[in-house]
Amino acid sequence: MRITRVFTGEDGQSHFEDLEVPMIENPYGFISRFVPATGIAFRENLPDQFIDFHVAPRRQFVVNLTGSVSLESGTGEKRVLGPGEVLLADDTTGQGHISRDVEGPRRSLFVPVPADVDFSAWRV
């Protein structure tokens, strides 16, 4: 399973990278190992929401349930995430990223992840 990570580079700007979640086969298909999390929040955005450059308020997974969002990194790269896609928002410092809802309503789940969880083995 592939997810998108937005993170702060050494240049203080946000960048994207693809991560591949390691999966383990089981009798029902495939599953990942559990990732520590500290809670869950549900969100429904206002129509056509635009949020200029901002950092993630915490390290968190953002799981799109409905709608689509266009994200723009500090380098100008854009990615559109639709229903079922997952973002690891990991740019808690620096310039941050831009979020634009492109199809709504957008509903999503926020799952905070402790800062010490290492995702380096997930790099593609």
C-alpha positions in Angstrom: 0.0 0.0 0.0 1.5 3.3 -1.1 1.0 6.5 0.9 2.3 10.1 0.4 4.4 11.8 3.0 4.9 15.6 3.2 7.9 16.6 5.3 10.2 19.5 6.0 13.6 19.3 4.2 16.9 20.7 5.3 16.0 23.8 3.2 13.0 24.6 5.5 10.6 23.8 2.6 8.1 21.0 2.4 8.7 18.1 0.0 6.8 15.0 -1.0 7.9 11.4 -1.0 6.2 8.1 -1.6 6.2 5.5 1.2 5.2 1.8 0.8 3.6 0.3 3.9 5.2 -3.1 4.5 2.4 -5.8 4.5 2.4 -9.2 6.0 0.3 -12.0 4.4 -2.4 -13.5 6.6 -5.4 -15.8 6.0 -7.6 -12.8 5.0 -5.1 -11.0 2.7 -2.4 -8.6 3.8 -2.0 -6.4 6.9 0.6 -4.1 8.2 2.1 -4.1 11.7 0.4 -1.8 14.1 1.6 1.8 14.1 1.4 3.5 17.5 -1.3 6.2 17.5 -2.5 8.6 20.2 -6.2 9.1 19.1 -8.4 9.8 16.2 -10.4 12.8 15.0 -13.1 13.1 12.3 -13.2 16.1 10.1 -15.6 17.6 7.5 -14.2 20.6 5.6 -16.1 23.6 4.5 -16.9 23.7 0.8 -14.0 24.8 -1.5 -11.7 25.2 1.5 -8.3 26.8 0.8 -5.6 26.9 3.5 -2.5 28.9 2.5 1.0 27.7 3.6 0.7 26.0 7.0 2.5 23.3 8.9 0.9 20.2 10.2 -0.2 20.8 13.8 1.3 17.5 14.8 2.7 14.4 13.1 -0.4 12.6 11.8 -1.9 10.4 9.2 -4.7 12.0 7.2 -7.1 9.5 5.6 -9.4 10.9 2.9 -12.8 9.3 3.2 -14.7 11.4 0.6 -13.7 14.3 -1.7 -10.3 15.2 -3.0 -7.6 17.7 -1.9 -4.8 19.3 -3.9 -1.6 19.7 -1.8 1.3 22.0 -2.8 4.7 21.7 -1.3 7.1 24.5 -0.7 8.9 23.5 -3.9 5.8 24.0 -6.0 5.1 20.3 -6.5 1.4 19.4 -6.4 -0.4 16.1 -5.6 -4.1 15.4 -5.6 -5.3 12.9 -3.0 -8.7 11.3 -3.4 -11.0 9.0 -1.4 -9.1 6.2 0.3 -5.7 7.8 -0.1 -3.5 8.4 2.9 -1.1 11.3 3.8 1.6 11.3 6.4 1.6 15.0 7.4 5.2 15.3 8.8 6.0 18.9 8.0 5.5 20.3 11.5 8.2 23.0 11.0 9.3 25.3 8.2 7.2 26.8 5.4 4.6 24.1 5.4 2.2 23.2 2.5 -1.0 24.5 0.8 -4.3 22.6 0.9 -7.1 23.2 -1.6 -10.2 21.1 -1.7 -10.9 20.2 -5.3 -13.9 18.0 -4.8 -16.2 17.9 -1.9 -17.5 17.5 0.6 -14.2 16.3 2.0 -14.4 14.1 5.0 -11.2 12.7 6.6 -9.7 11.0 9.6 -6.8 12.4 11.5 -4.6 9.9 13.4 -1.8 11.4 15.4 1.5 9.5 15.4 4.2 9.8 18.1 7.3 11.8 16.9 9.6 8.8 17.6 8.0 6.4 15.2 10.5 5.6 12.4 9.1 5.3 8.9 12.5 5.1 7.1 12.0 1.4 6.2 8.9 2.5 4.3 10.8 4.7 1.8 10.4 3.6 -1.8 
